[in-house]
């Protein structure tokens, strides 16, 4: 069987695990990839998430708050 092609950052040695069939790396180095994604613009649209901190709605709220703060700063500077 083929060995995993991944190398250690520290020692530079090759991983000693066996690569999965059809992959060049073992299960610990991403043979089945990361979380399944959907097409989208933000983090939670791209992959499943455990909380709503980076959800599409939360990011839209954050953008609107930043816009409001920028507008407030420019109004304060005028006085």
Secondary structure, 3 states (H helix, E strand, C coil): CCECCCECCCCCCECCCECCCCCCCCHHHCCCCCCCCCCCCCHHHHCCCCCCCCCHHHHHHHHHHHHHHHHHHHHHHHC
